[in-house]
């Protein structure tokens, strides 16, 4: 079988890394090297009852942490059918190409013999339905949607409406549509009146486990600098959090809690705001309280953690945790990590930093047009790939993804593959990427566009060693159960089987 793949021209550009380009490259690399192509009958792309859900390894499938030493299992393939991949990378300003790129795609499609399969990246295909239409019955068009075009948050209403219409026309010409999360597949179906859209979540490569620092004060985010990725929300949260972690000033003692200003409600970022925060997890830690602190944070739940706490009260409330409760949250933690993270973590202790510098660092990896404000403690690292990106993950304690919209959030699983806890927004397929464990979730989900909720969560992370232990233990467990890129490629190969044509449109 020959697979023709139509891709954006910048798929391998290190200056413009993206999740969509990474997905395309990882899958195509493996499709071309699969020793056998599984048939639709031998390996269904969608799980039946009793099978693992999308984003989870199938029973017996090695996790990324085990994959480096485990051989690829191709025994379930019904016949040895190799797949030759022919890449057609077309440079252009996708999804708003001029006539040159449109002509290039048209010429490429015309050169493909009838009846063959063409896999098109959605960023390209969904922008040019008129180019696809002459070939819709002659070729088998398979469109891979990384993000519905209209979901890019920087678009005007008119631009979003135009792109949504183009995308609908293109997807109705396809014989098969693939999305990169269960939530994204359902959204594409509802948005465009389709059914049978496949969900194939991204995989992740095995990676060494990051070594946590005792204070947990090294934050990292990896994403293109765009409005949708929300780096402006992160910076606004850090600006609000900084005053909370300054050393106490003897000339300006803390106010009595009863005289404190009322807590602020979620809303637009206010850089000079100073929310009155006390971590809810600083209360006496019963097993019930421990469990409650692991739930997804809603605006109502996070607002409950805004009570004012003096340093003395904070310190005292940490001493009330019973040895049993403390031990329960450490079951999977190594003795070294557990001991290190139990150092004093009051706001004063967390503030052992040079005068004027915050007690944390935050590295923003990525490039793009929406460069956020740079404040003390924040470093713009630019786009990183390969060993440089690996080093950024290795030197982090907490991964943050403050996106306003996502179909999956590949960087979430890349962080989890290194055992890093994740604070992210509850949008799109991010909950699917974050997942959970018997120890609870490996982090927390927050409302999008809410710097106050993010500031409170980061403050809680820095000042609550038990919370850090729980999230780190859960991240180590989740690390062992992530989908590998080999599994993602096998699912795509099964969908591309010529015998499978599953897209259904309303009558």
MISE-554118 format. One record per residue (C-alpha): residue number from 0; x, y, z. Coordinates in Angstrom, 1 decimal, decimal comma, padded with zeros to 4 digits. Each point is the difference from the previous one (the first is absolute). Layout:
// MISE-554118
+------+--------+--------+--------+
: resi :   east :  north :     up :
+------+--------+--------+--------+
:  NUM :      X :      Y :      Z :
...
+------+--------+--------+--------+
This chain:
// MISE-554118
+------+--------+--------+--------+
: resi :   east :  north :     up :
+------+--------+--------+--------+
:    0 :  000,0 :  000,0 :  000,0 :
:    1 :  001,2 :  003,5 : -000,8 :
:    2 : -001,1 :  002,8 :  002,3 :
:    3 :  000,2 :  003,6 : -001,4 :
:    4 :  000,2 :  002,5 :  002,9 :
:    5 : -000,7 :  003,7 : -000,7 :
:    6 :  001,6 :  002,1 :  002,7 :
:    7 :  000,8 :  003,6 :  000,9 :
:    8 :  003,4 :  001,1 : -001,4 :
:    9 :  001,4 :  000,8 :  003,4 :
:   10 : -000,5 : -003,4 :  001,5 :
:   11 :  003,7 : -000,4 :  000,9 :
:   12 :  000,8 :  003,7 :  000,6 :
:   13 :  001,7 :  000,1 :  003,5 :
:   14 : -000,8 :  003,7 :  000,2 :
:   15 : -003,8 : -000,7 : -000,2 :
:   16 : -000,6 : -003,2 :  002,0 :
:   17 : -003,7 : -000,9 :  000,5 :
:   18 : -002,0 : -002,9 :  001,4 :
:   19 : -001,6 : -000,6 : -003,3 :
:   20 :  003,3 : -000,2 : -001,9 :
:   21 :  001,4 : -002,3 :  002,7 :
:   22 : -002,9 : -002,3 : -000,2 :
:   23 :  000,3 : -000,2 : -003,8 :
:   24 :  003,7 : -000,7 :  000,1 :
:   25 : -000,1 : -002,6 :  002,7 :
:   26 : -002,9 : -001,9 : -001,6 :
:   27 :  001,4 :  000,1 : -003,5 :
:   28 :  003,5 : -001,1 :  001,2 :
:   29 : -001,5 : -003,1 :  001,6 :
:   30 : -002,5 : -000,8 : -002,8 :
:   31 :  002,9 : -000,3 : -002,4 :
:   32 :  001,9 : -002,3 :  002,3 :
:   33 : -002,9 : -002,2 :  001,2 :
:   34 :  001,0 : -003,6 : -001,0 :
:   35 : -003,7 : -000,9 : -000,5 :
:   36 : -003,1 :  002,0 : -000,5 :
:   37 : -002,8 : -001,1 :  002,4 :
:   38 : -003,3 : -000,7 : -001,7 :
:   39 : -003,3 :  001,6 :  001,1 :
:   40 : -001,2 : -003,4 :  001,3 :
:   41 :  003,1 : -000,8 :  002,1 :
:   42 :  000,5 :  003,4 :  001,7 :
:   43 : -003,0 :  002,4 :  000,2 :
:   44 :  000,7 :  003,7 :  000,4 :
:   45 : -002,8 :  000,5 :  002,4 :
:   46 : -000,1 : -002,2 :  003,2 :
:   47 : -002,9 : -002,3 :  000,6 :
:   48 : -001,4 : -000,6 :  003,4 :
:   49 :  002,7 : -001,4 :  002,3 :
:   50 :  002,8 :  001,6 : -002,0 :
:   51 :  002,1 :  003,0 :  001,0 :
:   52 : -001,4 :  003,5 : -000,7 :
:   53 :  001,8 :  002,2 : -002,5 :
:   54 :  003,1 :  001,5 :  001,6 :
:   55 :  000,6 : -003,1 :  002,1 :
:   56 :  002,3 : -003,0 : -000,9 :
:   57 : -001,8 : -003,2 : -001,0 :
:   58 :  000,4 : -002,9 :  002,3 :
:   59 :  003,4 : -001,5 : -000,3 :
:   60 :  001,3 :  003,0 : -001,9 :
:   61 :  003,3 :  001,5 :  001,4 :
:   62 : -000,1 :  003,5 :  001,3 :
:   63 :  002,5 :  002,6 : -001,3 :
:   64 :  002,0 : -000,5 :  003,1 :
:   65 :  000,4 : -003,7 : -001,0 :
:   66 :  000,0 :  000,4 : -003,8 :
:   67 :  003,7 :  000,6 : -000,3 :
:   68 :  000,8 : -003,6 :  000,9 :
:   69 : -003,1 : -001,7 : -001,3 :
:   70 : -000,3 : -001,2 : -003,6 :
:   71 : -002,8 :  001,2 : -002,3 :
:   72 : -002,8 : -002,5 :  000,0 :
:   73 : -001,3 : -000,5 : -003,5 :
:   74 : -001,4 : -003,5 :  000,6 :
:   75 : -003,6 :  001,2 : -000,3 :
:   76 :  000,4 :  001,1 : -003,6 :
:   77 : -001,9 : -002,3 : -002,4 :
:   78 :  002,4 :  000,3 : -002,9 :
:   79 :  003,4 :  001,4 : -000,7 :
:   80 : -000,8 :  003,2 : -002,0 :
:   81 :  002,6 :  002,7 :  000,1 :
:   82 : -000,9 :  003,6 : -000,3 :
:   83 :  001,9 :  002,4 : -002,2 :
:   84 : -000,5 :  003,7 :  001,1 :
:   85 :  000,4 :  002,7 : -002,6 :
:   86 :  000,1 :  003,4 :  001,6 :
:   87 : -001,3 :  003,1 : -001,8 :
:   88 :  001,0 :  003,1 :  002,1 :
:   89 : -001,6 :  003,2 : -001,3 :
:   90 :  001,3 :  003,3 :  001,3 :
:   91 : -002,6 :  002,7 :  000,5 :
:   92 : -001,8 :  002,2 :  002,5 :
:   93 : -002,4 : -002,7 :  001,2 :
:   94 : -003,0 :  000,2 :  000,5 :
:   95 :  000,0 :  003,2 : -002,1 :
:   96 :  002,1 : -001,0 : -003,1 :
:   97 :  000,4 :  002,0 : -003,1 :
:   98 : -000,3 : -001,4 : -003,5 :
:   99 :  003,4 : -001,6 : -000,1 :
:  100 : -000,4 : -002,6 :  002,8 :
:  101 : -003,5 : -000,7 : -001,3 :
:  102 :  001,3 : -000,8 : -003,4 :
:  103 :  002,8 : -002,2 :  001,5 :
:  104 : -002,5 : -002,1 :  001,9 :
:  105 : -002,3 : -000,3 : -003,1 :
:  106 :  003,0 : -001,2 : -002,1 :
:  107 :  001,0 : -002,5 :  002,6 :
:  108 : -003,4 : -001,5 :  000,2 :
:  109 : -000,4 : -000,2 : -003,8 :
:  110 :  003,3 : -002,0 : -000,1 :
:  111 : -001,3 : -002,8 :  002,3 :
:  112 : -001,6 : -003,0 : -001,7 :
:  113 : -003,6 : -000,6 :  000,7 :
:  114 : -001,1 : -002,1 :  003,0 :
:  115 :  003,0 :  000,8 :  002,1 :
:  116 :  000,0 :  001,3 :  003,6 :
:  117 :  000,9 :  003,6 :  000,8 :
:  118 :  000,6 :  001,1 :  003,6 :
:  119 : -000,4 :  003,8 :  000,2 :
:  120 :  000,9 :  002,2 :  003,0 :
:  121 : -003,2 :  001,9 :  001,0 :
:  122 :  001,8 :  003,3 :  000,0 :
:  123 :  000,5 : -000,4 : -003,8 :
:  124 : -003,0 : -002,0 : -001,0 :
:  125 : -002,7 :  001,9 :  001,9 :
:  126 :  001,1 :  003,3 : -001,7 :
:  127 : -000,5 : -001,2 : -003,6 :
:  128 : -003,2 : -002,0 : -000,5 :
:  129 : -000,2 :  001,2 : -003,6 :
:  130 :  003,4 : -001,6 : -000,7 :
:  131 : -001,1 : -003,3 :  001,5 :
:  132 : -003,4 : -000,2 : -001,6 :
:  133 :  001,1 : -001,3 : -003,5 :
:  134 :  001,8 : -002,9 :  001,7 :
:  135 : -002,5 : -000,9 :  002,7 :
:  136 : -001,4 : -003,0 : -001,9 :
:  137 :  003,3 : -000,9 : -001,8 :
:  138 :  002,2 : -000,2 :  003,1 :
:  139 : -000,5 : -001,1 :  003,5 :
:  140 :  000,5 :  003,2 :  002,0 :
:  141 :  000,8 : -000,3 :  003,7 :
:  142 :  000,1 :  003,3 :  001,9 :
:  143 :  001,9 :  000,2 :  003,4 :
:  144 : -001,5 :  002,9 :  002,0 :
:  145 :  002,4 :  001,3 :  002,7 :
:  146 : -002,2 :  003,0 :  000,9 :
:  147 : -003,3 :  001,2 : -001,5 :
:  148 :  001,1 :  003,1 : -001,9 :
:  149 : -002,6 :  002,2 :  001,6 :
:  150 :  001,2 : -000,9 :  003,5 :
:  151 :  003,1 :  002,2 : -000,4 :
:  152 : -000,8 :  002,6 :  002,6 :
:  153 :  001,7 :  003,0 : -001,7 :
:  154 : -002,5 :  000,0 : -002,9 :
:  155 : -002,7 :  002,5 : -000,5 :
:  156 : -003,6 : -001,3 : -000,2 :
:  157 :  000,0 :  000,5 : -003,7 :
:  158 :  003,3 : -001,9 : -000,5 :
:  159 : -001,2 : -002,8 :  002,2 :
:  160 : -003,3 : -000,3 : -001,9 :
:  161 :  001,8 : -000,1 : -003,4 :
:  162 :  002,5 : -002,7 :  001,2 :
:  163 : -002,8 : -002,1 :  001,5 :
:  164 : -001,9 :  000,0 : -003,2 :
:  165 :  003,1 : -001,0 : -002,0 :
:  166 :  000,8 : -002,7 :  002,4 :
:  167 : -003,5 : -001,5 : -000,1 :
:  168 :  000,1 : -000,2 : -003,8 :
:  169 :  003,4 : -001,7 :  000,1 :
:  170 : -000,9 : -002,5 :  002,6 :
:  171 : -003,2 : -001,0 : -001,8 :
:  172 :  002,3 : -000,9 : -003,0 :
:  173 :  002,1 : -002,3 :  002,0 :
:  174 : -000,5 : -003,8 :  000,3 :
:  175 :  001,5 :  000,0 :  003,4 :
:  176 :  000,7 :  002,6 :  002,7 :
:  177 :  002,4 : -000,4 :  002,9 :
:  178 :  000,2 :  002,3 :  003,1 :
:  179 :  002,6 : -000,1 :  002,7 :
:  180 : -002,2 : -000,5 :  003,1 :
:  181 : -003,3 : -001,4 :  000,9 :
:  182 : -001,3 :  003,4 :  000,8 :
:  183 :  001,2 :  001,5 : -003,3 :
:  184 : -001,6 : -002,9 : -002,0 :
:  185 : -003,4 :  000,7 :  001,7 :
:  186 :  000,4 :  003,7 : -000,6 :
:  187 :  000,8 : -000,4 : -003,7 :
:  188 : -003,0 : -002,3 : -000,4 :
:  189 : -002,4 :  002,5 :  001,7 :
:  190 :  001,5 :  003,0 : -001,7 :
:  191 : -000,2 : -001,4 : -003,5 :
:  192 : -002,8 : -002,5 :  000,1 :
:  193 :  002,2 : -003,1 : -000,3 :
:  194 :  000,2 : -003,4 :  001,7 :
:  195 :  002,7 : -002,6 :  000,1 :
:  196 :  002,9 :  002,4 :  000,6 :
:  197 :  002,9 : -001,9 :  001,5 :
:  198 :  001,8 :  001,0 :  003,1 :
:  199 :  003,7 : -000,8 :  000,0 :
:  200 :  001,9 :  001,8 :  002,8 :
:  201 :  003,6 :  000,9 : -000,3 :
:  202 :  002,7 : -002,2 :  001,4 :
:  203 :  003,0 :  001,0 :  002,0 :
:  204 :  003,7 : -001,1 :  000,0 :
:  205 :  001,6 : -001,6 :  003,0 :
:  206 :  002,0 :  002,6 :  002,0 :
:  207 :  002,2 :  000,0 :  003,1 :
:  208 : -001,8 :  001,0 :  003,2 :
:  209 :  000,6 :  003,6 :  001,1 :
:  210 :  001,6 :  000,5 :  003,4 :
:  211 : -002,1 :  002,2 :  002,1 :
:  212 :  001,4 :  002,8 :  002,1 :
:  213 : -000,9 :  000,3 :  003,7 :
:  214 : -001,9 :  003,3 : -000,5 :
:  215 : -001,7 : -001,0 : -003,2 :
:  216 :  000,5 :  003,6 : -001,2 :
:  217 :  001,0 : -000,6 : -003,7 :
:  218 : -003,0 :  000,5 : -002,3 :
:  219 : -000,1 : -000,9 : -003,7 :
:  220 : -002,4 :  000,5 : -002,9 :
:  221 :  000,6 : -001,1 : -003,6 :
:  222 : -002,3 :  001,4 : -002,6 :
:  223 :  000,0 :  002,4 : -002,9 :
:  224 : -000,4 :  003,6 :  001,1 :
:  225 : -003,6 :  000,6 : -001,1 :
:  226 : -003,2 :  001,3 :  001,6 :
:  227 : -001,4 : -003,5 :  000,1 :
:  228 :  002,9 : -001,4 :  002,1 :
:  229 : -000,6 :  002,5 :  002,8 :
:  230 :  003,5 :  001,1 :  001,0 :
:  231 : -001,5 :  003,4 :  000,8 :
:  232 : -002,2 : -001,7 :  002,7 :
:  233 :  003,0 : -001,7 :  001,5 :
:  234 :  002,0 :  003,2 :  000,2 :
:  235 : -003,0 :  001,8 :  001,6 :
:  236 : -000,2 : -002,8 :  002,6 :
:  237 :  003,7 :  000,2 :  000,8 :
:  238 : -000,2 :  003,7 :  000,5 :
:  239 : -002,9 : -000,5 :  002,5 :
:  240 :  001,9 : -002,8 :  001,8 :
:  241 :  003,3 :  001,8 :  000,5 :
:  242 : -001,1 :  002,2 :  002,9 :
:  243 : -001,3 : -003,0 :  001,9 :
:  244 :  003,4 : -001,6 :  000,2 :
:  245 :  002,1 :  003,0 :  001,0 :
:  246 :  001,8 : -000,2 :  003,4 :
:  247 : -002,0 :  001,7 :  002,8 :
:  248 :  000,9 :  003,7 :  000,3 :
:  249 :  000,4 :  000,9 :  003,8 :
:  250 : -001,0 :  003,6 : -000,9 :
:  251 : -003,2 : -001,1 : -001,5 :
:  252 : -001,4 : -003,0 :  002,0 :
:  253 : -002,8 : -002,1 : -001,4 :
:  254 : -003,5 :  001,2 :  000,7 :
:  255 : -002,3 : -001,9 :  002,3 :
:  256 : -001,9 : -002,6 : -002,1 :
:  257 : -003,3 :  001,5 :  001,1 :
:  258 :  001,0 :  003,3 : -001,5 :
:  259 :  001,2 : -001,4 : -003,3 :
:  260 : -001,6 :  001,1 : -003,3 :
:  261 : -002,6 : -002,4 : -001,4 :
:  262 :  001,2 : -002,5 : -002,5 :
:  263 : -000,1 :  001,0 : -003,6 :
:  264 : -002,1 : -001,9 : -002,5 :
:  265 :  001,2 : -001,3 : -003,3 :
:  266 :  000,2 :  002,5 : -002,8 :
:  267 :  002,4 :  001,9 : -002,3 :
:  268 :  003,6 :  000,1 :  001,1 :
:  269 :  000,8 :  002,8 :  002,4 :
:  270 :  003,8 :  000,1 :  000,2 :
:  271 :  000,1 :  002,0 :  003,3 :
:  272 : -002,6 : -002,1 :  001,8 :
:  273 :  001,1 : -001,9 :  003,1 :
:  274 : -002,4 : -002,8 :  000,7 :
:  275 : -000,3 : -001,1 :  003,6 :
:  276 :  000,8 : -003,6 : -000,2 :
:  277 :  000,3 : -002,9 :  002,4 :
:  278 :  000,3 : -003,5 : -001,5 :
:  279 : -003,0 : -002,1 :  000,9 :
:  280 :  002,5 : -002,9 :  000,4 :
:  281 :  001,6 :  001,7 :  003,0 :
:  282 : -002,9 : -001,1 :  002,1 :
:  283 :  000,2 : -003,2 :  002,1 :
:  284 :  000,6 : -002,8 : -002,5 :
:  285 : -002,6 : -002,7 :  000,3 :
:  286 : -000,2 : -002,6 : -002,7 :
:  287 : -003,2 :  001,7 : -001,2 :
:  288 :  001,7 :  003,4 : -000,1 :
:  289 :  002,8 : -001,5 : -002,0 :
:  290 : -002,3 : -001,5 : -002,5 :
:  291 : -002,0 :  003,2 : -000,4 :
:  292 :  003,1 :  002,0 : -000,8 :
:  293 :  000,6 : -002,2 : -003,0 :
:  294 : -003,2 :  000,7 : -001,8 :
:  295 : -000,2 :  002,3 : -003,1 :
:  296 : -000,1 :  003,6 :  001,3 :
:  297 : -003,1 :  001,9 : -001,0 :
:  298 : -000,3 :  003,7 :  000,5 :
:  299 : -002,2 : -000,6 :  003,1 :
:  300 :  002,5 : -002,5 :  001,4 :
:  301 :  003,0 :  002,1 : -000,6 :
:  302 : -001,6 :  003,0 :  001,6 :
:  303 : -000,4 : -001,9 :  003,2 :
:  304 :  003,8 :  000,1 :  000,3 :
:  305 :  000,2 :  003,7 :  000,2 :
:  306 : -000,3 :  000,4 :  003,8 :
:  307 :  002,8 :  002,2 :  001,4 :
:  308 :  002,7 : -001,9 :  001,9 :
:  309 :  002,8 :  001,5 :  002,1 :
:  310 :  003,3 : -001,7 : -000,2 :
:  311 : -000,5 : -001,3 :  003,5 :
:  312 : -003,4 : -001,5 : -000,8 :
:  313 :  001,3 : -001,6 : -003,1 :
:  314 :  002,9 : -001,6 :  001,8 :
:  315 : -002,2 : -001,2 :  002,9 :
:  316 : -002,5 : -001,5 : -002,3 :
:  317 :  002,6 : -002,1 : -001,7 :
:  318 :  001,0 : -001,7 :  003,3 :
:  319 : -003,5 : -001,4 :  000,5 :
:  320 :  000,3 : -002,7 : -002,7 :
:  321 :  000,1 : -003,4 :  001,5 :
:  322 :  002,9 : -002,3 : -000,8 :
:  323 : -002,4 : -002,4 : -001,6 :
:  324 : -001,4 :  002,6 : -002,3 :
:  325 :  003,4 :  001,2 : -000,9 :
:  326 :  001,2 : -003,5 : -000,7 :
:  327 : -002,9 : -000,8 : -002,2 :
:  328 :  000,8 :  002,7 : -002,5 :
:  329 :  003,6 : -001,3 : -000,3 :
:  330 : -000,6 : -003,6 : -000,9 :
:  331 :  001,7 :  000,2 : -003,4 :
:  332 :  002,5 :  002,7 :  000,8 :
:  333 :  003,7 : -000,9 :  000,4 :
:  334 :  001,5 :  000,6 :  003,4 :
:  335 :  002,3 :  002,6 : -001,5 :
:  336 : -002,7 :  002,0 : -001,8 :
:  337 : -002,3 : -000,3 :  003,0 :
:  338 :  002,6 :  001,2 :  002,5 :
:  339 :  001,2 :  002,8 : -002,3 :
:  340 : -003,5 :  001,4 : -000,5 :
:  341 : -000,8 :  000,1 :  003,7 :
:  342 :  002,3 :  002,9 :  000,7 :
:  343 : -001,7 :  003,1 :  001,5 :
:  344 : -002,3 :  001,5 : -002,5 :
:  345 : -001,6 :  003,0 :  001,6 :
:  346 : -000,2 :  003,2 : -002,2 :
:  347 :  003,1 :  001,2 :  001,9 :
:  348 :  002,0 : -003,1 : -000,8 :
:  349 : -001,1 :  000,0 : -003,6 :
:  350 :  001,3 :  003,5 : -000,3 :
:  351 :  003,7 : -000,7 :  000,4 :
:  352 :  000,9 :  001,9 : -003,1 :
:  353 :  002,0 :  003,2 : -000,8 :
:  354 : -001,6 :  003,3 :  000,9 :
:  355 : -002,6 :  000,9 : -002,7 :
:  356 :  000,0 : -003,5 : -001,6 :
:  357 : -002,9 : -002,4 :  000,4 :
:  358 :  000,5 : -003,3 :  001,7 :
:  359 : -000,8 : -001,9 : -003,3 :
:  360 :  001,1 : -000,1 : -003,6 :
:  361 : -002,3 : -000,5 : -003,0 :
:  362 :  001,4 : -001,0 : -003,4 :
:  363 : -002,2 :  000,6 : -003,0 :
:  364 :  001,1 : -002,1 : -003,0 :
:  365 : -001,4 :  000,9 : -003,4 :
:  366 : -000,3 :  002,7 : -002,6 :
:  367 : -002,8 :  002,0 : -001,6 :
:  368 : -001,7 :  003,3 : -000,3 :
:  369 : -001,5 :  000,3 :  003,5 :
:  370 :  003,1 :  000,6 :  002,1 :
:  371 : -001,0 :  000,5 :  003,6 :
:  372 :  001,3 :  002,6 :  002,4 :
:  373 :  003,3 : -001,0 :  001,5 :
:  374 :  000,1 :  000,5 :  003,7 :
:  375 :  002,7 : -001,0 :  002,6 :
:  376 :  000,3 : -003,8 :  000,2 :
:  377 : -001,4 : -000,6 : -003,5 :
:  378 :  002,3 : -001,0 : -002,8 :
:  379 : -000,9 : -000,3 : -003,7 :
:  380 :  002,1 : -002,9 : -001,4 :
:  381 : -001,3 :  000,1 : -003,6 :
:  382 : -000,8 : -003,1 : -001,9 :
:  383 :  001,9 : -003,1 :  001,2 :
:  384 :  000,3 : -003,5 : -001,5 :
:  385 :  002,0 : -003,1 :  000,7 :
:  386 :  002,6 :  000,0 :  002,8 :
:  387 : -000,8 :  003,7 :  000,9 :
:  388 : -003,7 : -000,8 :  000,5 :
:  389 :  000,9 : -003,1 :  002,0 :
:  390 :  002,2 :  002,1 :  002,2 :
:  391 : -002,8 :  002,5 :  000,6 :
:  392 : -002,3 : -002,8 :  001,2 :
:  393 :  002,8 : -001,6 :  002,1 :
:  394 :  000,5 :  003,3 :  001,9 :
:  395 : -003,7 :  000,6 :  000,8 :
:  396 : -002,1 : -000,9 :  003,0 :
:  397 : -003,5 :  000,9 : -001,2 :
:  398 : -001,4 :  000,2 : -003,6 :
:  399 : -002,7 :  002,7 : -000,7 :
:  400 : -002,2 :  000,1 : -003,1 :
:  401 : -002,4 :  003,0 :  000,3 :
:  402 : -001,6 : -000,4 : -003,4 :
:  403 : -003,4 :  001,5 : -000,9 :
:  404 : -000,7 : -002,9 : -002,5 :
:  405 :  001,7 : -003,4 : -000,7 :
:  406 : -001,0 : -003,1 : -001,9 :
:  407 :  002,3 : -002,2 :  002,2 :
:  408 :  003,1 :  001,7 :  001,4 :
:  409 :  003,0 : -002,1 : -001,1 :
:  410 :  002,3 :  001,9 :  002,3 :
:  411 : -002,0 : -001,3 :  003,0 :
:  412 :  000,9 : -003,6 : -000,7 :
:  413 :  003,6 :  001,0 : -000,8 :
:  414 :  000,2 :  001,5 :  003,4 :
:  415 : -001,6 : -003,0 :  001,6 :
:  416 :  002,4 : -002,3 : -001,8 :
:  417 :  002,7 :  001,7 :  002,1 :
:  418 : -002,0 : -000,4 :  003,2 :
:  419 : -000,8 :  003,8 :  000,2 :
:  420 : -003,3 :  001,0 :  001,5 :
:  421 : -002,2 :  002,2 : -002,2 :
:  422 : -002,2 :  003,0 :  000,7 :
:  423 : -002,2 :  000,6 : -003,1 :
:  424 : -003,3 :  001,4 : -001,1 :
:  425 : -003,1 : -002,1 : -000,3 :
:  426 : -000,5 :  000,4 : -003,7 :
:  427 : -000,4 : -002,4 : -002,9 :
:  428 :  001,9 : -003,2 :  000,3 :
:  429 :  002,3 :  001,2 :  002,8 :
:  430 : -001,8 : -002,1 :  002,7 :
:  431 :  000,5 : -003,1 : -002,2 :
:  432 :  003,8 :  000,8 : -000,3 :
:  433 :  000,4 :  000,7 :  003,8 :
:  434 : -001,9 : -003,1 :  001,0 :
:  435 : -000,1 : -001,3 :  003,6 :
:  436 :  001,4 : -002,8 :  002,2 :
:  437 : -001,1 : -001,9 :  003,1 :
:  438 :  002,0 :  002,6 :  001,9 :
:  439 : -002,1 :  002,8 : -001,6 :
:  440 :  000,8 :  002,3 : -002,9 :
:  441 :  003,6 :  000,9 : -000,8 :
:  442 : -000,8 :  003,7 :  000,3 :
:  443 : -003,0 :  002,3 : -000,3 :
:  444 : -002,4 :  001,3 : -002,6 :
:  445 : -001,0 :  003,7 :  000,2 :
:  446 : -002,5 :  002,2 : -001,8 :
:  447 :  001,5 :  001,7 : -003,1 :
:  448 :  000,9 :  003,6 :  000,1 :
:  449 :  000,0 :  000,2 :  003,8 :
:  450 :  003,3 :  001,4 :  001,3 :
:  451 : -001,4 :  000,2 :  003,6 :
:  452 : -000,7 : -003,8 :  000,1 :
:  453 :  003,4 : -000,7 : -001,5 :
:  454 :  001,8 :  002,3 :  002,5 :
:  455 : -001,7 : -001,8 :  002,9 :
:  456 :  000,9 : -003,4 : -001,3 :
:  457 :  003,7 :  000,9 : -000,5 :
:  458 :  000,1 :  001,5 :  003,4 :
:  459 : -001,5 : -003,2 :  001,4 :
:  460 :  002,6 : -002,1 : -001,9 :
:  461 :  002,9 :  002,1 :  001,4 :
:  462 : -001,2 :  000,0 :  003,6 :
:  463 : -001,4 : -003,5 :  000,5 :
:  464 :  002,5 : -002,9 : -000,1 :
:  465 : -002,7 : -002,6 :  000,4 :
:  466 : -001,7 :  001,2 : -003,2 :
:  467 :  003,3 : -000,1 : -001,9 :
:  468 :  000,5 : -003,6 :  001,3 :
:  469 : -003,5 : -001,1 : -001,2 :
:  470 :  000,3 :  001,5 : -003,4 :
:  471 :  003,5 : -001,3 : -000,6 :
:  472 : -001,0 : -003,5 :  001,1 :
:  473 : -003,0 :  000,1 : -002,3 :
:  474 :  002,2 :  001,3 : -002,9 :
:  475 :  002,4 : -002,9 :  000,4 :
:  476 : -002,9 : -002,4 : -000,2 :
:  477 : -001,6 :  001,7 : -003,0 :
:  478 :  003,4 : -000,1 : -001,7 :
:  479 : -000,2 : -003,8 : -000,2 :
:  480 : -003,4 :  000,0 : -001,8 :
:  481 :  000,4 :  002,5 : -002,9 :
:  482 : -000,6 : -000,9 : -003,6 :
:  483 :  003,1 : -000,5 : -002,1 :
:  484 :  000,5 :  001,4 : -003,5 :
:  485 :  000,3 : -003,6 : -001,3 :
:  486 : -003,6 : -000,6 :  001,3 :
:  487 : -001,2 :  003,2 : -001,6 :
:  488 :  001,5 : -001,0 : -003,4 :
:  489 : -001,6 : -003,4 :  000,3 :
:  490 : -003,4 :  001,5 :  000,5 :
:  491 :  000,5 :  002,4 : -003,0 :
:  492 :  001,2 : -003,0 : -002,1 :
:  493 : -003,2 : -001,9 :  000,8 :
:  494 : -002,2 :  002,9 : -001,0 :
:  495 :  001,9 :  000,4 : -003,2 :
:  496 : -000,6 : -003,6 : -001,0 :
:  497 : -001,7 :  000,1 : -003,4 :
:  498 : -002,8 : -002,1 :  001,3 :
:  499 : -001,1 :  002,6 :  002,5 :
:  500 : -002,3 :  002,8 : -001,1 :
:  501 : -001,8 :  001,2 :  003,1 :
:  502 : -001,0 :  003,7 : -000,4 :
:  503 : -003,7 :  000,4 :  000,0 :
:  504 : -002,0 :  003,1 : -000,9 :
:  505 : -003,6 :  000,8 :  000,8 :
:  506 : -002,4 : -001,1 : -002,7 :
+------+--------+--------+--------+
